[in-house]
């Protein structure tokens, strides 16, 4: 039986990449399991609001390149 953190970590690292990704996803989901459905619903609602705002021309879209340029200029 695997008992210690190091043993669990080593066992996880020995898995193929796809299984490690699945394990990581399950572990991540377990952190917020209580609230995850509510969080997902809120993000879905927010995404829908943003989509509708774009569709109705209420917002001005800018390219990802422009966003990155502006963010980089702020760090200077």
Beta strands, then each sheet from edge to edge (+ up, - down):
end
